[in-house]
């Protein structure tokens, strides 16, 4: 079973390297899949790639691209919380709220701040 998981991960990474080069939405979807499966390091890589691909000139992004970028930062914050990296999670949650100010991202900022204040997992 473990070998199958490694094989599947290898195949997905291989295809993602060659098929997702300039398509941030594919990186976002792959990151979502990894996060669902608990593959946090792989999910973090994919979400950071979305951010990198959209970082060149944010003034030229479409509405959909802004939404994808905000979602990537939001999901990156969630992945960081699952790893116990609260400071990084807070930075990403704040970035998500700046890009895509939603109730969910605002609540996530508040939750992370309260966890940091409580001193959990620090």
C-alpha positions as CSV (number, residue, x, y, z in Angstrom):
1,X,0.0,0.0,0.0
2,X,2.8,2.4,0.9
3,X,4.6,1.6,-2.4
4,X,1.4,2.4,-4.3
5,X,1.1,5.8,-2.6
6,X,4.7,6.6,-3.4
7,X,4.2,5.6,-7.0
8,X,1.0,7.7,-7.3
9,X,2.8,10.6,-5.7
10,X,5.7,10.2,-8.1
11,X,3.5,10.0,-11.2
12,X,1.5,13.1,-10.0
13,X,4.6,15.1,-9.4
14,X,6.1,14.0,-12.7
15,X,2.9,15.1,-14.6
16,X,2.6,18.3,-12.6
17,X,6.1,19.3,-13.5
18,X,5.5,18.9,-17.2
19,X,1.8,19.7,-17.6
20,X,1.3,22.6,-15.1
21,X,4.2,24.8,-16.1
22,X,2.2,27.9,-16.8
23,X,-1.3,26.9,-15.5
24,X,-1.8,28.1,-12.0
25,X,-5.3,26.6,-11.8
26,X,-3.8,23.2,-12.3
27,X,-1.4,23.8,-9.5
28,X,-4.3,25.0,-7.3
29,X,-6.3,21.9,-8.0
30,X,-3.3,19.6,-7.4
31,X,-2.6,21.4,-4.2
32,X,-6.2,20.8,-3.1
33,X,-5.9,17.1,-3.9
34,X,-2.6,16.8,-1.9
35,X,-4.2,18.7,1.0
36,X,-7.2,16.4,1.0
37,X,-4.9,13.4,1.1
38,X,-2.8,14.8,3.9
39,X,0.3,15.3,1.8
40,X,1.1,18.7,3.3
41,X,4.5,19.3,1.9
42,X,3.4,18.6,-1.6
43,X,0.3,20.8,-1.2
44,X,2.5,23.7,0.1
45,X,4.7,23.4,-3.0
46,X,1.7,23.6,-5.3
47,X,0.1,26.6,-3.5
48,X,3.4,28.5,-3.5
49,X,3.8,27.8,-7.2
50,X,0.4,29.5,-7.8
51,X,1.6,32.5,-5.8
52,X,4.9,32.6,-7.8
53,X,3.1,32.4,-11.2
54,X,0.8,35.3,-10.3
55,X,3.5,37.4,-8.6
56,X,4.9,39.1,-11.7
57,X,2.4,41.8,-12.3
58,X,-0.7,41.6,-10.1
59,X,-2.2,44.8,-11.6
60,X,-2.9,42.8,-14.8
61,X,-4.7,39.9,-13.1
62,X,-8.3,39.1,-14.0
63,X,-10.9,38.7,-11.4
64,X,-10.7,34.9,-11.6
65,X,-6.9,35.0,-11.3
66,X,-7.3,37.2,-8.2
67,X,-9.7,34.6,-6.7
68,X,-7.3,31.8,-7.5
69,X,-4.4,33.7,-5.9
70,X,-6.5,34.4,-2.8
71,X,-7.6,30.8,-2.5
72,X,-4.0,29.6,-2.9
73,X,-2.9,31.8,0.0
74,X,-5.9,30.7,2.1
75,X,-5.2,27.0,1.5
76,X,-1.5,27.6,2.2
77,X,-2.5,29.1,5.5
78,X,-4.5,26.0,6.3
79,X,-1.6,23.7,5.3
80,X,0.7,25.7,7.6
81,X,-1.6,25.4,10.5
82,X,-1.7,21.6,10.0
83,X,2.0,21.6,10.3
84,X,1.9,23.8,13.4
85,X,3.6,26.7,11.6
86,X,1.4,29.4,13.1
87,X,3.4,32.5,12.1
88,X,3.6,31.4,8.5
89,X,-0.1,30.5,8.6
90,X,-1.0,34.0,9.9
91,X,1.1,35.7,7.2
92,X,-0.7,33.7,4.5
93,X,-4.1,34.2,6.0
94,X,-3.6,37.9,6.1
95,X,-2.4,37.9,2.5
96,X,-5.4,35.9,1.5
97,X,-7.7,38.5,3.2
98,X,-5.9,41.4,1.4
99,X,-6.3,39.7,-2.0
100,X,-9.8,38.2,-1.5
101,X,-11.5,39.7,1.5
102,X,-14.0,37.1,2.5
103,X,-15.7,36.1,5.7
104,X,-13.7,32.8,5.7
105,X,-10.3,34.4,5.3
106,X,-11.2,37.0,8.0
107,X,-12.3,34.3,10.4
108,X,-9.1,32.3,9.6
109,X,-7.0,35.3,10.6
110,X,-8.8,35.6,13.9
111,X,-8.5,31.9,14.6
112,X,-4.8,31.8,14.0
113,X,-4.2,34.9,16.0
114,X,-6.1,33.4,19.0
115,X,-4.1,30.2,18.7
116,X,-0.8,32.2,18.7
117,X,-2.0,34.1,21.7
118,X,-2.8,30.9,23.6
119,X,0.7,29.7,22.8
120,X,-0.5,26.4,21.2
121,X,2.1,24.5,19.1
122,X,4.7,27.2,19.3
